[in-house]
Amino acid sequence: MARGPGRERLPDGECHLWVVRVEEALAVDADRYLPWLAEDERDRLRRYHFERHRREHLATRVLARAALSRYTGVDPAAWVFGAGPFGKPHVTSPPGPVAFNLANTDDLVVCAVAAAGEVGVDAEPLDARGDPLELAAAAFSPEEIAAVRATPGADRRRLFIRLWTLKEAYLKARGLGLALPSTRFTVRPQGRLGAEISFDPAVNDDPARWQLASVEEIAGYQLAVALAPGERRIVVRRSPTLEVQTV
């Protein structure tokens, strides 16, 4: 059985993003991580039709356990997870103040960890397919659609992906899924990495409590984080293994 990570203090004023490449991390003896998983997680692995999806799920679940263990000292196999009404994962046992969220896409898995509060993370490849205007028309607010339409050339796709990941990060932080239509709130980029958010009057939330930020440190991908309460430093940490070893 693989060893879990050692304990590290997670400052209240930071959010750590653990980023792992799936194929790099699972290049040798991927099954060594299976003892970390609960029986329902192993059952889900067996139900995947495609090996790529199986490996992505395995990496995501193992990364969550390893990252949480790094800051708590809990054995990675000891975590018990539940899910909210719309599927957001959370820890049911052992109790603790660490909040987390997960994202995966095209050989990349990400785990955001913060000292309590709400956290959401999203990741998308910069070469994602689809027409930005068509996609924006289905999922963005009128203001966001106008911003995408007014942006020319390759910058249009980059803006679309930036907005998309920021909106997804917020939705994942709230854990409301499709119960909160993405057209009912607006994200406005501020500077190179910051963002502001506003809501339709019917949305029960306060923009002032949120910190939204884009992350561009991973080549070929756009990441975004949503945090409440905000005012935290976002620290990107890459690991060649799922035991979250700093490199």
C-alpha positions as CSV (number, residue, x, y, z in Angstrom):
1,M,0.0,0.0,0.0
2,A,1.3,3.5,-0.9
3,R,2.2,5.7,2.0
4,G,0.2,8.8,2.7
5,P,1.7,12.3,2.9
6,G,3.1,13.9,6.1
7,R,1.3,16.6,8.0
8,E,1.6,20.3,6.9
9,R,0.0,23.4,8.4
10,L,-2.6,25.0,6.1
11,P,-2.7,28.8,6.8
12,D,-6.1,30.4,7.1
13,G,-5.1,33.0,4.5
14,E,-4.2,30.5,1.8
15,C,-5.9,28.1,-0.6
16,H,-3.7,25.4,-2.0
17,L,-4.3,23.9,-5.5
18,W,-2.7,20.5,-5.9
19,V,-2.2,19.7,-9.6
20,V,-1.3,16.3,-10.9
21,R,-1.0,14.8,-14.4
22,V,-3.0,11.5,-14.5
23,E,-0.8,9.5,-16.8
24,E,2.4,10.6,-15.0
25,A,1.0,9.7,-11.6
26,L,-0.4,6.4,-12.7
27,A,2.5,5.3,-15.0
28,V,3.6,2.5,-12.6
29,D,1.3,0.2,-10.7
30,A,-1.9,2.3,-10.5
31,D,-3.6,-0.5,-8.5
32,R,-1.4,0.3,-5.5
33,Y,-3.9,3.0,-4.7
34,L,-7.0,0.8,-4.6
35,P,-6.7,0.1,-0.8
36,W,-7.2,3.8,-0.2
37,L,-10.6,3.8,-1.7
38,A,-14.0,2.9,-0.2
39,E,-15.9,0.0,-1.6
40,D,-18.4,2.3,-3.4
41,E,-15.5,4.1,-5.1
42,R,-14.0,0.8,-6.3
43,D,-17.4,-0.2,-7.6
44,R,-17.7,2.9,-9.6
45,L,-14.2,2.3,-11.0
46,R,-15.4,-1.1,-12.3
47,R,-18.4,0.4,-14.0
48,Y,-16.4,2.7,-16.3
49,H,-16.4,1.5,-19.9
50,F,-13.3,3.3,-21.0
51,E,-9.9,2.9,-19.3
52,R,-9.2,6.6,-19.6
53,H,-12.2,7.5,-17.5
54,R,-11.4,4.8,-14.9
55,R,-7.9,6.2,-14.5
56,E,-9.2,9.8,-14.2
57,H,-11.7,8.8,-11.5
58,L,-9.0,6.9,-9.6
59,A,-6.6,9.8,-9.7
60,T,-9.3,12.3,-8.6
61,R,-10.4,10.2,-5.6
62,V,-6.9,9.4,-4.5
63,L,-5.8,13.0,-4.8
64,A,-8.6,14.2,-2.6
65,R,-7.6,11.7,0.1
66,A,-3.9,12.5,-0.1
67,A,-4.4,16.3,-0.1
68,L,-6.7,16.2,2.9
69,S,-4.3,13.9,4.8
70,R,-1.4,16.1,4.1
71,Y,-3.0,18.8,6.3
72,T,-4.6,16.7,9.0
73,G,-2.4,13.6,9.5
74,V,-5.4,11.3,8.9
75,D,-4.6,8.1,7.0
76,P,-5.8,8.5,3.4
77,A,-7.9,5.3,3.6
78,A,-9.8,6.6,6.7
79,W,-11.7,9.4,5.0
80,V,-15.4,8.9,4.4
81,F,-17.1,11.0,1.9
82,G,-20.7,12.0,1.2
83,A,-22.4,14.2,-1.4
84,G,-24.8,17.1,-1.2
85,P,-28.2,17.1,-2.9
86,F,-26.6,18.2,-6.2
87,G,-23.5,16.0,-6.0
88,K,-20.9,18.2,-4.3
89,P,-18.5,15.9,-2.3
90,H,-17.8,16.6,1.3
91,V,-16.2,14.8,4.2
92,T,-18.5,13.0,6.6
93,S,-15.7,11.5,8.8
94,P,-13.4,12.3,10.5
95,P,-14.7,15.8,11.1
96,G,-12.3,18.7,10.6
97,P,-12.0,22.3,9.4
98,V,-10.5,21.6,6.0
99,A,-12.7,22.3,2.9
100,F,-11.9,20.9,-0.5
101,N,-13.1,20.6,-4.1
102,L,-12.1,18.7,-7.2
103,A,-11.7,19.2,-10.9
104,N,-10.5,16.9,-13.7
105,T,-10.1,17.4,-17.4
106,D,-7.9,15.9,-20.2
107,D,-5.1,14.2,-18.1
108,L,-5.2,16.8,-15.3
109,V,-6.7,16.5,-11.9
110,V,-6.9,19.3,-9.4
111,C,-7.8,19.4,-5.7
112,A,-8.4,22.8,-4.0
113,V,-7.9,22.8,-0.2
114,A,-8.7,25.6,2.1
115,A,-9.1,26.0,5.9
116,A,-12.9,25.9,6.2
117,G,-15.3,28.1,4.2
118,E,-16.6,27.3,0.7
119,V,-14.3,26.4,-2.1
120,G,-14.8,25.5,-5.8
121,V,-12.3,24.8,-8.5
122,D,-12.6,24.2,-12.2
123,A,-10.1,23.4,-15.0
124,E,-10.4,23.4,-18.8
125,P,-8.0,22.9,-21.7
126,L,-7.3,26.1,-23.6
127,D,-7.9,24.2,-26.9
128,A,-11.4,23.0,-25.8
129,R,-13.7,22.4,-28.8
130,G,-16.9,24.3,-29.6
131,D,-17.9,27.7,-30.8
132,P,-17.5,30.2,-28.0
133,L,-20.5,32.3,-29.1
134,E,-22.8,29.3,-29.3
135,L,-21.7,28.0,-25.9
136,A,-21.9,31.4,-24.3
137,A,-25.5,32.0,-25.7
138,A,-26.6,28.8,-23.8
139,A,-24.9,29.4,-20.4
140,F,-23.8,33.0,-20.0
141,S,-25.6,36.2,-18.8
142,P,-26.4,38.9,-21.4
143,E,-23.5,41.0,-20.2
144,E,-21.1,38.0,-20.5
145,I,-22.4,37.1,-24.0
146,A,-21.8,40.7,-25.1
147,A,-18.3,40.6,-23.8
148,V,-17.5,37.4,-25.7
149,R,-19.1,38.8,-28.9
150,A,-17.0,42.0,-28.7
151,T,-13.7,40.1,-28.3
152,P,-12.0,39.3,-31.6
153,G,-10.0,36.3,-32.8
154,A,-8.2,33.9,-30.5
155,D,-8.8,36.3,-27.6
156,R,-12.5,35.4,-27.8
157,R,-11.9,31.7,-27.0
158,R,-9.6,32.6,-24.2
159,L,-12.1,35.0,-22.6
160,F,-14.9,32.4,-23.0
161,I,-12.8,29.8,-21.2
162,R,-11.8,32.2,-18.5
163,L,-15.5,33.2,-17.8
164,W,-16.6,29.5,-18.1
165,T,-14.1,28.3,-15.5
166,L,-14.9,31.2,-13.1
167,K,-18.6,30.5,-13.3
168,E,-18.1,26.7,-12.9
169,A,-15.8,27.3,-9.9
170,Y,-18.6,29.4,-8.2
171,L,-21.3,26.9,-9.0
172,K,-19.1,24.1,-7.5
173,A,-18.4,26.1,-4.4
174,R,-22.1,26.7,-3.8
175,G,-22.9,23.0,-4.6
176,L,-26.2,23.9,-6.2
177,G,-25.6,22.3,-9.6
178,L,-28.4,23.1,-12.1
179,A,-30.6,24.5,-9.3
180,L,-28.8,27.8,-9.9
181,P,-28.9,28.6,-13.6
182,S,-25.5,30.0,-14.8
183,T,-27.4,32.8,-16.6
184,R,-28.5,34.3,-13.3
185,F,-25.1,35.6,-12.3
186,T,-22.4,37.6,-14.1
187,V,-18.6,37.3,-13.8
188,R,-16.4,40.3,-14.8
189,P,-12.6,39.8,-15.2
190,Q,-10.6,42.3,-13.3
191,G,-7.0,42.7,-14.4
192,R,-5.0,39.6,-15.5
193,L,-6.3,37.1,-12.9
194,G,-9.0,38.7,-10.7
195,A,-12.8,38.7,-11.1
196,E,-15.9,40.2,-9.6
197,I,-19.3,38.6,-9.5
198,S,-22.9,39.9,-9.3
199,F,-26.3,38.3,-9.1
200,D,-29.8,38.6,-10.3
201,P,-32.0,39.9,-7.4
202,A,-33.6,36.5,-7.0
203,V,-30.2,34.8,-6.2
204,N,-29.7,34.6,-2.5
205,D,-26.0,35.5,-2.2
206,D,-23.7,38.4,-1.4
207,P,-21.0,39.3,-4.0
208,A,-18.8,40.9,-1.3
209,R,-18.1,37.5,0.4
210,W,-16.6,35.9,-2.7
211,Q,-13.1,35.9,-4.1
212,L,-12.9,34.6,-7.6
213,A,-9.5,34.2,-9.4
214,S,-8.1,32.7,-12.6
215,V,-5.0,30.6,-12.5
216,E,-2.7,30.4,-15.6
217,E,0.3,28.6,-14.2
218,I,-0.4,25.3,-15.8
219,A,0.6,25.3,-19.5
220,G,-2.3,24.5,-21.8
221,Y,-5.0,24.8,-19.2
222,Q,-7.2,27.5,-17.6
223,L,-8.0,27.0,-13.9
224,A,-10.3,29.1,-11.7
225,V,-11.1,29.2,-8.0
226,A,-14.0,30.5,-6.0
227,L,-13.6,31.1,-2.2
228,A,-15.9,32.3,0.5
229,P,-14.9,34.1,2.6
230,G,-12.3,35.5,0.3
231,E,-9.0,37.4,0.7
232,R,-6.8,34.3,0.5
233,R,-3.6,33.7,-1.4
234,I,-3.9,31.0,-3.9
235,V,-0.8,28.7,-4.0
236,V,-0.4,26.3,-6.9
237,R,1.5,23.1,-6.0
238,R,2.4,20.5,-8.6
239,S,3.1,16.9,-7.8
240,P,4.5,14.1,-9.9
241,T,2.6,11.6,-7.8
242,L,-0.8,11.3,-6.1
243,E,1.0,11.4,-2.7
244,V,1.2,15.1,-3.3
245,Q,4.9,15.6,-3.0
246,T,6.0,19.1,-3.7
247,V,8.3,19.7,-6.6
